[in-house]
Amino acid sequence: TAAQSVPTGIDRIEGELSSHYASNTWAGTAVAVIDTGSGPHSDLNIAGGKNCSTGRSYNDGNGHGTHVAGTIGAMNNTTGVVGVAPGVPIYSVRVLNNAGSGSWSSVICGVDWVTQNAASKNIKVANMSLGGGGTDYGNCGNGKDALHKAICNSVNAGVTYVVAAGNSTTDFKDFVPAAYNEVLTVTAMADFNASSARQSSARN
């Protein structure tokens, strides 16, 4: 088994400086990954989940959701990789099928499950590395966009939504949930030199 490595993205944001980096212990905080499912995987702390898609469980049939969950919470141990929040409890919310596709109704099912369980399961953050065409009509999508309304309800329940910009050069104002004002939309950057921001600054 290969020794544990620190992904360059974790190094860039200086994840190793977190007070939780070495503990793998989180009290009162969990993350929901709304995706193709997550795990099972020995490097992840999968606490439970919900299947709103095809298949018989919330387990990942594609690999994308597990990859996302690893970036978030892969344990700091001796194997694999380490995540931003090592060992944080992950709730696997499967809304996409084995091919990585799904309906908006399945995504809304997942968001609603997070909203309904946020308090009892300590879900503070939800990740959505998915999306499709759409825009922010304002007013939490009332009367126009059921997904937007569902996310607003979830945010009002205390969940912070972190979503993907879409991994393209297109303005994300035309993609949802990235366009919604109530979410934190994360864009990507090329990582050519595989060095941390701190090291890059020292050389410049």
Backbone as ProteinMPNN parsed JSONL, in Angstrom:
{"seq_chain_A": "TAAQSVPTGIDRIEGELSSHYASNTWAGTAVAVIDTGSGPHSDLNIAGGKNCSTGRSYNDGNGHGTHVAGTIGAMNNTTGVVGVAPGVPIYSVRVLNNAGSGSWSSVICGVDWVTQNAASKNIKVANMSLGGGGTDYGNCGNGKDALHKAICNSVNAGVTYVVAAGNSTTDFKDFVPAAYNEVLTVTAMADFNASSARQSSARN", "coords_chain_A": {"N_chain_A": [[0.843, -1.196, 0.0], [0.56, 2.18, -0.892], [2.214, 4.996, 0.605], [0.664, 7.645, 2.48], [-0.359, 10.608, 0.738], [-0.311, 14.184, 0.207], [-2.646, 15.932, -1.496], [-2.125, 18.336, -4.114], [-3.975, 20.41, -4.184], [-4.935, 20.55, -1.567], [-2.603, 21.269, -0.293], [-2.213, 23.774, -1.465], [-4.216, 25.397, -0.335], [-3.355, 25.366, 2.19], [-4.214, 23.416, 3.999], [-3.042, 21.82, 5.905], [-2.529, 23.412, 8.054], [-4.743, 23.574, 9.603], [-6.43, 23.236, 12.727], [-7.652, 20.837, 13.047], [-6.338, 19.065, 11.494], [-4.714, 16.825, 12.124], [-6.315, 15.272, 13.725], [-8.62, 13.79, 12.937], [-11.081, 13.976, 14.094], [-14.269, 15.206, 14.709], [-16.602, 17.155, 16.275], [-19.991, 17.705, 16.367], [-20.218, 18.529, 13.707], [-20.893, 17.85, 10.345], [-20.763, 16.804, 6.887], [-22.646, 16.902, 3.924], [-22.581, 15.156, 0.909], [-23.799, 15.708, -2.097], [-24.379, 13.93, -4.757], [-23.053, 11.37, -6.863], [-23.277, 9.508, -4.959], [-21.326, 8.266, -2.176], [-18.495, 6.405, -1.384], [-18.71, 2.862, -0.435], [-15.642, 3.401, 1.392], [-12.472, 2.893, 2.787], [-11.003, 5.066, 3.636], [-12.713, 7.039, 4.237], [-15.128, 8.592, 6.393], [-18.008, 7.548, 6.38], [-21.122, 8.384, 7.395], [-23.745, 7.796, 6.957], [-26.685, 8.154, 4.894], [-28.669, 8.909, 1.915], [-30.588, 7.606, -0.718], [-31.616, 8.95, -3.627], [-31.749, 8.309, -6.202], [-31.178, 5.909, -8.824], [-30.497, 2.377, -8.232], [-29.747, 0.408, -5.243], [-28.873, 1.481, -2.888], [-27.197, 4.173, -1.074], [-24.615, 4.099, -1.853], [-21.717, 4.768, -3.902], [-21.843, 4.484, -7.362], [-20.338, 5.326, -9.414], [-17.969, 6.862, -8.913], [-17.318, 9.538, -8.875], [-18.579, 10.988, -6.754], [-17.325, 9.83, -4.543], [-14.711, 10.635, -4.958], [-15.014, 13.411, -4.615], [-15.853, 13.419, -1.93], [-13.519, 12.466, -0.78], [-11.731, 14.568, -1.248], [-12.868, 16.387, 0.46], [-12.935, 15.054, 3.043], [-11.02, 12.931, 3.424], [-9.272, 10.691, 5.538], [-6.603, 11.505, 7.815], [-4.154, 9.503, 7.849], [-2.094, 6.712, 7.371], [-2.218, 5.998, 4.74], [-3.327, 6.398, 1.279], [-4.867, 9.499, 0.471], [-5.118, 12.798, 1.954], [-7.739, 14.825, 3.228], [-9.45, 18.079, 3.125], [-10.816, 18.45, 5.509], [-10.004, 16.296, 7.519], [-11.406, 13.14, 8.209], [-13.976, 14.058, 8.79], [-17.437, 13.49, 9.401], [-19.25, 12.123, 6.73], [-22.165, 12.442, 4.856], [-23.674, 10.529, 2.528], [-25.337, 11.425, -0.247], [-27.101, 10.273, -2.682], [-27.871, 11.333, -5.801], [-27.425, 11.15, -8.436], [-27.003, 8.83, -11.139], [-25.217, 5.747, -12.012], [-23.966, 6.54, -14.318], [-23.501, 9.141, -13.887], [-25.528, 10.97, -14.235], [-28.778, 12.546, -13.84], [-32.066, 13.528, -12.669], [-33.638, 16.752, -12.097], [-35.562, 16.505, -10.163], [-34.606, 14.39, -8.616], [-32.293, 15.567, -7.561], [-33.438, 17.624, -6.065], [-34.828, 16.051, -4.222], [-32.627, 15.071, -2.777], [-31.56, 17.459, -1.689], [-33.729, 18.266, -0.113], [-33.725, 16.153, 1.721], [-31.348, 16.652, 3.096], [-32.035, 19.11, 4.286], [-34.122, 18.295, 5.994], [-32.73, 16.697, 7.773], [-30.649, 18.127, 8.793], [-30.398, 19.311, 11.395], [-30.583, 17.116, 13.229], [-28.493, 15.466, 12.431], [-26.302, 17.059, 12.435], [-25.48, 18.375, 10.082], [-23.673, 20.715, 8.549], [-22.587, 21.682, 6.232], [-23.1, 21.379, 2.73], [-22.14, 19.797, -0.223], [-22.237, 20.297, -3.718], [-21.225, 19.128, -6.523], [-22.198, 19.431, -9.192], [-24.502, 20.228, -11.856], [-26.524, 22.237, -14.148], [-28.105, 23.827, -16.984], [-29.452, 27.102, -16.417], [-30.655, 29.898, -14.427], [-30.459, 32.565, -11.966], [-33.414, 33.596, -10.82], [-34.057, 35.263, -8.844], [-35.608, 36.037, -5.617], [-35.507, 33.54, -4.38], [-36.303, 31.727, -6.3], [-39.064, 31.38, -6.227], [-42.021, 30.137, -7.509], [-40.84, 29.741, -9.972], [-38.485, 28.188, -9.973], [-37.857, 25.243, -8.666], [-35.625, 23.934, -7.579], [-33.984, 26.015, -6.699], [-35.62, 27.113, -4.715], [-35.677, 24.944, -2.947], [-32.989, 24.827, -2.13], [-32.736, 27.326, -0.902], [-34.463, 26.933, 1.276], [-32.971, 25.031, 2.628], [-30.619, 26.407, 3.218], [-31.726, 28.257, 4.962], [-32.195, 26.541, 7.007], [-29.766, 26.318, 8.14], [-27.643, 25.249, 6.685], [-24.693, 25.466, 4.82], [-24.109, 25.872, 1.427], [-21.875, 24.62, -0.902], [-20.856, 24.838, -4.137], [-20.123, 23.682, -7.48], [-18.605, 25.585, -10.111], [-18.729, 24.698, -12.684], [-16.623, 23.785, -14.233], [-15.765, 24.86, -16.709], [-15.15, 27.348, -19.259], [-17.222, 29.038, -19.427], [-19.471, 31.638, -18.415], [-20.717, 31.324, -15.196], [-23.194, 32.302, -14.542], [-25.186, 31.312, -16.045], [-25.619, 28.751, -15.232], [-26.963, 26.407, -12.967], [-26.734, 24.863, -9.742], [-24.897, 26.952, -9.495], [-25.316, 29.662, -10.137], [-26.953, 30.723, -8.197], [-27.622, 33.095, -5.655], [-27.455, 32.381, -3.035], [-25.559, 30.452, -2.526], [-22.139, 29.221, -2.184], [-20.026, 29.516, -4.737], [-17.558, 27.695, -6.341], [-14.732, 28.088, -8.269], [-12.384, 26.609, -10.585], [-8.79, 26.25, -10.896], [-5.855, 26.068, -12.884], [-3.23, 23.901, -11.965], [-0.181, 24.121, -12.248], [2.445, 24.085, -11.186], [2.339, 22.633, -8.88], [2.825, 23.504, -6.28], [2.52, 24.992, -3.019], [0.49, 27.868, -2.152], [1.809, 29.453, -0.329], [4.489, 28.788, -0.743], [4.746, 29.585, -3.386], [4.404, 32.343, -3.177], [6.657, 33.019, -1.748], [8.644, 32.722, -3.595], [8.123, 34.632, -5.48]], "CA_chain_A": [[0.0, 0.0, 0.0], [1.348, 3.408, -0.987], [2.146, 5.906, 1.747], [-0.269, 8.758, 2.301], [0.133, 11.811, 0.072], [-1.123, 15.389, 0.359], [-2.945, 16.476, -2.822], [-1.63, 19.704, -4.29], [-5.031, 21.36, -3.847], [-4.953, 20.691, -0.107], [-1.397, 22.025, 0.021], [-2.376, 25.168, -1.898], [-5.033, 26.156, 0.617], [-2.685, 25.207, 3.477], [-5.07, 22.616, 4.858], [-2.276, 21.221, 6.996], [-2.466, 24.355, 9.169], [-5.982, 23.476, 10.368], [-6.3, 22.61, 14.043], [-8.228, 19.493, 12.962], [-5.636, 18.32, 10.452], [-4.156, 15.557, 12.598], [-7.169, 14.629, 14.716], [-9.685, 12.961, 12.367], [-12.193, 14.034, 15.04], [-15.126, 16.38, 14.537], [-17.775, 17.111, 17.139], [-21.054, 18.635, 15.996], [-20.116, 18.98, 12.325], [-20.88, 16.831, 9.3], [-20.887, 17.329, 5.528], [-23.411, 16.099, 2.977], [-22.094, 15.185, -0.463], [-24.946, 15.469, -2.978], [-23.6, 13.555, -5.94], [-23.312, 10.01, -7.333], [-23.085, 8.665, -3.787], [-19.949, 8.318, -1.665], [-18.054, 5.178, -0.747], [-17.88, 2.742, 0.776], [-14.194, 3.537, 1.219], [-11.827, 2.81, 4.099], [-10.381, 6.347, 3.982], [-13.786, 7.996, 4.473], [-16.017, 8.373, 7.529], [-19.375, 7.642, 5.877], [-21.988, 8.284, 8.57], [-25.087, 7.424, 6.539], [-27.031, 8.837, 3.661], [-29.981, 8.792, 1.296], [-30.578, 7.338, -2.153], [-32.71, 9.576, -4.373], [-31.515, 7.96, -7.594], [-31.319, 4.481, -9.093], [-29.68, 1.538, -7.364], [-30.393, -0.058, -4.015], [-28.307, 2.12, -1.704], [-26.561, 5.468, -1.329], [-23.217, 3.89, -2.245], [-21.302, 5.369, -5.167], [-21.694, 3.566, -8.478], [-19.639, 6.039, -10.479], [-16.637, 7.251, -8.46], [-17.18, 10.993, -8.741], [-18.935, 11.411, -5.406], [-16.291, 9.369, -3.619], [-13.575, 11.539, -5.172], [-15.369, 14.672, -3.954], [-15.832, 13.178, -0.489], [-12.115, 12.35, -0.385], [-11.183, 15.926, -1.194], [-13.423, 17.017, 1.666], [-12.694, 14.465, 4.354], [-10.158, 11.745, 3.538], [-8.629, 10.672, 6.847], [-5.165, 11.7, 7.937], [-3.615, 8.266, 8.407], [-0.834, 6.367, 6.713], [-2.435, 5.565, 3.359], [-4.213, 7.195, 0.435], [-4.665, 10.946, 0.489], [-5.723, 13.474, 3.101], [-8.689, 15.823, 2.773], [-9.463, 19.411, 3.742], [-11.303, 18.263, 6.877], [-9.786, 14.859, 7.669], [-12.251, 12.351, 9.092], [-15.295, 14.642, 9.061], [-18.518, 12.593, 8.984], [-19.807, 12.395, 5.41], [-23.44, 11.844, 4.509], [-23.701, 10.238, 1.101], [-26.664, 11.693, -0.795], [-27.008, 9.849, -4.081], [-28.901, 11.936, -6.652], [-27.019, 10.861, -9.813], [-26.864, 7.387, -11.344], [-23.864, 5.242, -12.261], [-23.4, 7.269, -15.447], [-23.278, 10.513, -13.457], [-26.624, 11.841, -14.655], [-29.979, 12.424, -13.027], [-33.109, 14.53, -12.873], [-33.71, 17.802, -11.082], [-36.383, 16.02, -9.051], [-33.724, 13.599, -7.754], [-31.428, 16.512, -6.852], [-34.282, 18.274, -5.058], [-35.022, 15.038, -3.177], [-31.423, 15.068, -1.95], [-31.489, 18.723, -0.946], [-34.767, 18.219, 0.918], [-33.282, 15.233, 2.769], [-30.36, 17.382, 3.897], [-32.772, 20.089, 5.086], [-34.878, 17.595, 7.031], [-31.831, 16.012, 8.708], [-29.518, 18.994, 9.149], [-30.271, 19.504, 12.84], [-30.351, 15.87, 13.961], [-27.241, 14.846, 12.005], [-25.255, 18.091, 12.49], [-24.988, 18.712, 8.742], [-23.424, 22.16, 8.463], [-22.156, 22.009, 4.87], [-23.468, 20.441, 1.668], [-21.386, 20.001, -1.463], [-22.904, 19.895, -4.951], [-20.35, 19.249, -7.687], [-23.084, 19.07, -10.291], [-25.248, 21.386, -12.32], [-27.118, 22.252, -15.466], [-28.466, 25.152, -17.446], [-30.436, 27.841, -15.639], [-30.212, 31.195, -13.939], [-31.046, 33.002, -10.706], [-34.543, 34.485, -11.082], [-34.293, 36.062, -7.654], [-36.694, 35.636, -4.72], [-35.355, 32.107, -4.102], [-36.935, 30.915, -7.341], [-40.476, 31.134, -5.949], [-42.894, 30.09, -8.668], [-40.105, 29.53, -11.216], [-37.347, 27.271, -9.89], [-38.028, 24.419, -7.458], [-34.32, 23.644, -6.985], [-33.551, 27.217, -5.984], [-36.426, 27.203, -3.501], [-35.231, 23.887, -2.028], [-31.697, 25.22, -1.559], [-32.991, 28.417, 0.038], [-35.009, 26.332, 2.498], [-31.881, 24.336, 3.298], [-29.763, 27.458, 3.778], [-32.451, 28.786, 6.127], [-32.084, 25.534, 8.071], [-28.417, 26.395, 8.692], [-26.667, 24.524, 5.876], [-23.945, 26.241, 3.824], [-23.965, 25.113, 0.182], [-20.682, 24.861, -1.708], [-21.202, 24.224, -5.419], [-19.135, 23.816, -8.555], [-18.884, 26.577, -11.153], [-19.037, 23.988, -13.914], [-15.419, 23.293, -14.917], [-15.727, 25.33, -18.097], [-14.808, 28.771, -19.365], [-18.483, 29.758, -19.61], [-19.944, 32.385, -17.257], [-21.603, 30.437, -14.447], [-24.512, 32.9, -14.339], [-26.125, 30.529, -16.847], [-25.64, 27.389, -14.71], [-27.457, 26.272, -11.594], [-26.975, 25.883, -8.73], [-23.789, 27.908, -9.38], [-25.761, 31.053, -10.298], [-27.781, 31.175, -7.082], [-26.972, 34.033, -4.758], [-27.398, 31.822, -1.684], [-24.538, 29.406, -2.43], [-20.743, 29.58, -2.417], [-19.635, 28.873, -5.989], [-16.112, 27.522, -6.379], [-14.158, 27.9, -9.593], [-11.14, 25.833, -10.603], [-7.633, 26.877, -11.53], [-4.829, 25.108, -13.287], [-2.185, 23.719, -10.958], [0.941, 23.721, -13.085], [3.715, 23.867, -10.493], [2.099, 21.724, -7.749], [3.388, 24.039, -5.037], [1.525, 25.696, -2.213], [0.424, 29.316, -2.334], [2.837, 30.043, 0.516], [5.777, 28.611, -1.41], [4.754, 30.403, -4.594], [4.596, 33.728, -2.777], [8.038, 33.19, -1.297], [9.54, 32.774, -4.751], [7.79, 35.759, -6.368]], "C_chain_A": [[0.875, 1.242, 0.0], [1.178, 4.263, 0.255], [1.193, 7.053, 1.434], [0.405, 9.938, 1.607], [-0.83, 12.965, 0.318], [-1.395, 15.94, -1.036], [-2.511, 17.933, -2.934], [-2.692, 20.743, -3.959], [-5.129, 21.607, -2.358], [-3.753, 21.507, 0.342], [-1.58, 23.498, -0.325], [-3.187, 25.996, -0.92], [-4.524, 26.007, 2.046], [-3.579, 24.492, 4.487], [-4.349, 22.025, 6.048], [-2.148, 22.15, 8.207], [-3.725, 24.318, 10.033], [-5.734, 22.783, 11.702], [-6.852, 21.189, 14.047], [-7.406, 18.563, 12.074], [-5.184, 16.94, 10.913], [-5.133, 14.737, 13.438], [-8.141, 13.6, 14.157], [-10.931, 12.967, 13.243], [-12.961, 15.34, 14.875], [-16.359, 16.211, 15.419], [-18.786, 18.15, 16.65], [-21.001, 19.151, 14.589], [-20.079, 17.786, 11.384], [-21.105, 17.51, 7.956], [-21.724, 16.36, 4.696], [-22.812, 16.268, 1.587], [-23.247, 14.755, -1.367], [-24.388, 15.204, -4.365], [-24.03, 12.165, -6.418], [-23.327, 9.009, -6.184], [-21.638, 8.793, -3.343], [-19.619, 7.005, -0.975], [-18.88, 3.977, -1.176], [-16.394, 2.829, 0.46], [-13.556, 3.621, 2.595], [-11.216, 4.131, 4.548], [-11.416, 7.425, 4.272], [-14.615, 7.585, 5.687], [-17.458, 8.577, 7.045], [-20.334, 7.364, 7.033], [-23.395, 7.813, 8.232], [-25.411, 8.124, 5.236], [-28.425, 8.554, 3.176], [-29.798, 8.513, -0.195], [-31.818, 7.943, -2.794], [-32.627, 9.23, -5.856], [-31.794, 6.484, -7.819], [-30.421, 3.685, -8.155], [-30.389, 1.239, -6.057], [-29.855, 0.605, -2.756], [-27.739, 3.487, -2.075], [-25.091, 5.325, -1.685], [-22.957, 4.429, -3.646], [-21.139, 4.302, -6.251], [-20.914, 4.151, -9.628], [-18.196, 6.372, -10.124], [-16.489, 8.73, -8.215], [-17.473, 11.463, -7.321], [-17.913, 11.001, -4.363], [-15.046, 10.236, -3.728], [-13.818, 12.869, -4.463], [-15.289, 14.519, -2.44], [-14.404, 13.049, 0.028], [-11.433, 13.695, -0.3], [-11.636, 16.625, 0.079], [-12.864, 16.395, 2.936], [-11.872, 13.202, 4.422], [-9.349, 11.814, 4.827], [-7.128, 10.908, 6.768], [-4.613, 10.475, 8.653], [-2.338, 7.924, 7.644], [-0.987, 5.988, 5.249], [-3.328, 6.544, 2.596], [-3.842, 8.655, 0.406], [-5.266, 11.501, 1.763], [-6.599, 14.604, 2.574], [-8.55, 17.158, 3.484], [-9.843, 19.307, 5.217], [-11.206, 16.774, 7.211], [-10.726, 14.198, 8.674], [-13.623, 12.923, 9.377], [-16.377, 13.652, 8.616], [-19.129, 13.054, 7.656], [-21.149, 11.695, 5.283], [-23.523, 11.749, 2.999], [-25.121, 10.398, 0.575], [-26.604, 11.438, -2.294], [-28.181, 10.418, -4.88], [-28.603, 11.709, -8.135], [-26.767, 9.361, -9.948], [-25.426, 6.994, -11.653], [-23.179, 5.93, -13.433], [-23.14, 8.733, -15.105], [-24.362, 11.475, -13.903], [-27.843, 11.606, -13.776], [-30.94, 13.552, -13.323], [-33.044, 15.599, -11.795], [-34.553, 17.336, -9.901], [-35.559, 15.162, -8.088], [-32.817, 14.509, -6.936], [-32.215, 17.209, -5.746], [-34.579, 17.328, -3.908], [-33.835, 15.021, -2.223], [-31.291, 16.308, -1.096], [-32.51, 18.716, 0.186], [-34.388, 17.278, 2.052], [-32.264, 15.911, 3.688], [-31.062, 18.373, 4.822], [-33.463, 19.417, 6.269], [-33.981, 16.987, 8.106], [-30.679, 16.875, 9.211], [-29.322, 19.092, 10.66], [-29.905, 18.211, 13.555], [-29.014, 15.224, 13.626], [-26.075, 15.84, 11.961], [-24.653, 18.407, 11.12], [-24.887, 20.231, 8.627], [-23.109, 22.613, 7.044], [-22.675, 20.946, 3.92], [-22.689, 20.803, 0.421], [-22.194, 19.486, -2.652], [-21.957, 20.153, -6.118], [-21.116, 18.741, -8.906], [-23.8, 20.33, -10.759], [-25.814, 21.211, -13.704], [-27.507, 23.665, -15.831], [-29.55, 25.788, -16.596], [-29.876, 29.161, -15.178], [-30.875, 31.493, -12.604], [-32.152, 34.008, -11.015], [-34.815, 35.424, -9.914], [-35.414, 35.48, -6.808], [-36.704, 34.132, -4.462], [-36.122, 31.23, -5.087], [-38.416, 30.671, -7.157], [-41.324, 31.224, -7.212], [-42.194, 29.783, -9.971], [-39.079, 28.418, -11.152], [-37.408, 26.495, -8.577], [-36.705, 24.093, -6.786], [-33.838, 24.824, -6.162], [-34.318, 27.34, -4.665], [-35.97, 26.173, -2.474], [-33.916, 24.26, -1.355], [-31.875, 26.365, -0.576], [-33.549, 27.889, 1.354], [-33.907, 25.662, 3.313], [-30.915, 25.333, 3.941], [-30.421, 28.054, 5.027], [-32.431, 27.819, 7.299], [-30.67, 25.461, 8.635], [-27.343, 25.677, 7.919], [-26.011, 25.474, 4.874], [-23.724, 25.369, 2.597], [-22.736, 25.577, -0.589], [-20.881, 24.108, -3.014], [-20.132, 24.508, -6.464], [-19.578, 24.86, -9.57], [-19.184, 25.914, -12.49], [-17.846, 23.488, -14.702], [-15.395, 23.649, -16.398], [-15.358, 26.801, -18.091], [-16.049, 29.633, -19.556], [-18.899, 30.44, -18.314], [-20.957, 31.536, -16.49], [-22.944, 31.077, -14.091], [-25.594, 32.134, -15.102], [-26.182, 29.067, -16.421], [-26.168, 27.406, -13.277], [-26.997, 24.911, -11.039], [-25.907, 26.97, -8.626], [-24.251, 29.365, -9.394], [-26.514, 31.59, -9.091], [-26.99, 32.046, -6.119], [-26.734, 33.433, -3.37], [-26.314, 30.764, -1.498], [-23.135, 30.008, -2.571], [-20.288, 28.804, -3.646], [-18.123, 28.878, -6.113], [-15.66, 27.275, -7.813], [-12.843, 27.135, -9.475], [-10.014, 26.66, -11.203], [-6.642, 25.792, -11.89], [-3.724, 25.08, -12.234], [-0.938, 23.201, -11.675], [2.198, 23.364, -12.298], [3.59, 23.006, -9.243], [2.735, 22.2, -6.455], [2.316, 24.799, -4.286], [1.571, 27.182, -2.501], [1.525, 29.998, -1.526], [4.21, 29.943, -0.154], [5.883, 29.472, -2.663], [5.042, 31.857, -4.245], [6.042, 33.989, -2.379], [8.996, 33.326, -2.481], [9.308, 34.011, -5.591], [8.293, 37.078, -5.805]], "O_chain_A": [[1.815, 1.351, 0.788], [0.119, 4.255, 0.883], [0.951, 7.382, 0.273], [1.575, 10.233, 1.847], [-2.01, 12.756, 0.601], [-0.46, 16.379, -1.705], [-2.533, 18.671, -1.948], [-2.363, 21.838, -3.504], [-5.377, 22.732, -1.923], [-3.861, 22.337, 1.244], [-1.153, 24.373, 0.429], [-2.885, 27.168, -0.696], [-5.167, 26.457, 2.995], [-3.692, 24.89, 5.646], [-4.96, 21.757, 7.082], [-1.705, 21.718, 9.271], [-3.773, 24.96, 11.082], [-4.926, 21.858, 11.792], [-6.554, 20.415, 14.957], [-7.751, 17.391, 11.922], [-5.27, 15.98, 10.147], [-4.811, 13.615, 13.826], [-8.459, 12.627, 14.841], [-11.756, 12.058, 13.147], [-12.385, 16.428, 14.897], [-17.074, 15.215, 15.305], [-18.464, 19.333, 16.536], [-21.677, 20.132, 14.279], [-19.329, 16.834, 11.598], [-21.577, 18.646, 7.893], [-21.531, 15.146, 4.761], [-22.565, 17.389, 1.142], [-23.621, 13.582, -1.396], [-23.976, 16.128, -5.067], [-25.212, 11.824, -6.383], [-23.383, 7.8, -6.41], [-20.816, 9.368, -4.057], [-20.353, 6.544, -0.1], [-19.645, 4.042, -2.138], [-15.943, 2.39, -0.597], [-14.043, 4.339, 3.468], [-10.936, 4.301, 5.734], [-11.067, 8.578, 4.524], [-14.783, 6.4, 5.972], [-18.054, 9.631, 7.267], [-20.362, 6.262, 7.582], [-24.161, 7.467, 9.131], [-24.52, 8.629, 4.553], [-29.263, 8.03, 3.91], [-28.949, 9.12, -0.848], [-32.937, 7.501, -2.534], [-33.356, 9.796, -6.671], [-32.567, 5.877, -7.077], [-29.668, 4.265, -7.372], [-31.481, 1.742, -5.793], [-30.334, 0.317, -1.659], [-27.79, 3.904, -3.232], [-24.388, 6.328, -1.809], [-23.869, 4.529, -4.467], [-20.392, 3.338, -6.078], [-20.832, 3.551, -10.7], [-17.297, 6.186, -10.943], [-15.633, 9.148, -7.436], [-16.711, 12.242, -6.749], [-17.663, 11.737, -3.408], [-14.4, 10.54, -2.724], [-12.929, 13.39, -3.79], [-14.732, 15.371, -1.748], [-14.107, 13.473, 1.145], [-10.644, 13.941, 0.612], [-10.872, 17.365, 0.698], [-12.375, 17.107, 3.813], [-11.998, 12.451, 5.389], [-8.806, 12.863, 5.171], [-6.476, 10.558, 5.785], [-4.6, 10.405, 9.882], [-1.575, 8.83, 7.311], [0.003, 5.687, 4.582], [-3.992, 7.397, 3.185], [-2.668, 9.015, 0.328], [-5.853, 10.765, 2.557], [-6.25, 15.264, 1.595], [-7.668, 17.353, 4.321], [-9.267, 19.987, 6.066], [-12.214, 16.068, 7.188], [-10.835, 14.625, 9.823], [-14.379, 12.326, 10.144], [-16.244, 13.036, 7.558], [-19.477, 14.223, 7.489], [-21.264, 10.503, 5.565], [-23.451, 12.752, 2.288], [-26.005, 9.608, 0.906], [-26.126, 12.268, -3.068], [-29.332, 10.039, -4.667], [-29.425, 12.034, -8.992], [-26.367, 8.704, -8.987], [-24.52, 7.822, -11.564], [-21.953, 5.908, -13.537], [-22.619, 9.483, -15.931], [-24.132, 12.683, -13.945], [-27.932, 10.606, -13.064], [-30.653, 14.429, -14.138], [-32.476, 15.389, -10.723], [-34.292, 17.724, -8.762], [-35.786, 15.2, -6.878], [-32.592, 14.26, -5.752], [-31.723, 17.368, -4.629], [-34.585, 17.742, -2.748], [-34.011, 14.963, -1.006], [-30.95, 16.225, 0.084], [-32.2, 19.111, 1.31], [-34.687, 17.555, 3.214], [-32.317, 15.759, 4.909], [-30.727, 18.469, 6.002], [-33.4, 19.903, 7.399], [-34.427, 16.782, 9.234], [-29.831, 16.404, 9.969], [-28.199, 18.968, 11.148], [-29.01, 18.206, 14.401], [-28.455, 14.504, 14.454], [-24.985, 15.499, 11.501], [-23.456, 18.675, 11.011], [-25.897, 20.933, 8.61], [-23.33, 23.771, 6.687], [-22.692, 19.76, 4.251], [-22.59, 21.974, 0.054], [-22.761, 18.394, -2.609], [-21.894, 21.267, -6.64], [-20.732, 17.765, -9.551], [-23.706, 21.378, -10.12], [-25.619, 20.184, -14.352], [-27.263, 24.599, -15.067], [-30.454, 25.107, -16.112], [-28.74, 29.506, -15.505], [-31.755, 30.752, -12.163], [-31.874, 35.136, -11.423], [-35.698, 36.278, -9.987], [-36.094, 34.543, -7.227], [-37.766, 33.521, -4.341], [-36.539, 30.123, -4.748], [-38.987, 29.835, -7.859], [-41.343, 32.248, -7.895], [-42.857, 29.582, -10.988], [-38.817, 27.763, -12.161], [-37.06, 27.014, -7.517], [-36.647, 23.982, -5.562], [-33.34, 24.648, -5.05], [-33.73, 27.637, -3.625], [-35.883, 26.471, -1.283], [-33.743, 24.039, -0.156], [-31.234, 26.381, 0.475], [-33.152, 28.345, 2.427], [-33.912, 25.722, 4.543], [-30.453, 25.13, 5.064], [-29.749, 28.321, 6.024], [-32.625, 28.221, 8.446], [-30.394, 24.64, 9.51], [-26.236, 25.501, 8.426], [-26.702, 26.203, 4.163], [-23.211, 24.256, 2.707], [-22.578, 26.761, -0.887], [-21.055, 22.889, -3.013], [-19.346, 25.447, -6.34], [-20.768, 25.005, -9.853], [-19.832, 26.519, -13.344], [-18.018, 22.836, -15.732], [-15.041, 22.82, -17.237], [-15.266, 27.423, -17.033], [-15.938, 30.83, -19.819], [-18.705, 29.887, -17.231], [-21.945, 31.079, -17.065], [-23.754, 30.454, -13.405], [-26.783, 32.296, -14.829], [-26.721, 28.229, -17.145], [-25.858, 28.3, -12.489], [-26.888, 23.936, -11.782], [-26.0, 27.831, -7.752], [-23.647, 30.211, -8.735], [-26.697, 32.802, -8.973], [-25.832, 31.763, -5.812], [-25.899, 33.93, -2.615], [-26.172, 30.229, -0.399], [-22.97, 31.144, -3.014], [-20.176, 27.579, -3.605], [-17.482, 29.924, -6.006], [-16.148, 26.365, -8.482], [-12.268, 27.031, -8.392], [-10.247, 27.634, -11.918], [-6.605, 24.731, -11.268], [-3.34, 26.115, -11.689], [-0.677, 21.999, -11.702], [2.936, 22.457, -12.681], [4.593, 22.677, -8.61], [3.14, 21.387, -5.624], [1.31, 25.203, -4.87], [2.559, 27.696, -3.026], [2.105, 30.991, -1.966], [4.992, 30.894, -0.132], [6.942, 30.018, -2.973], [5.823, 32.524, -4.923], [6.582, 35.062, -2.646], [10.037, 33.973, -2.371], [10.194, 34.415, -6.344], [8.1, 38.126, -6.421]]}, "name": "protein", "num_of_chains": 1, "seq": "TAAQSVPTGIDRIEGELSSHYASNTWAGTAVAVIDTGSGPHSDLNIAGGKNCSTGRSYNDGNGHGTHVAGTIGAMNNTTGVVGVAPGVPIYSVRVLNNAGSGSWSSVICGVDWVTQNAASKNIKVANMSLGGGGTDYGNCGNGKDALHKAICNSVNAGVTYVVAAGNSTTDFKDFVPAAYNEVLTVTAMADFNASSARQSSARN"}
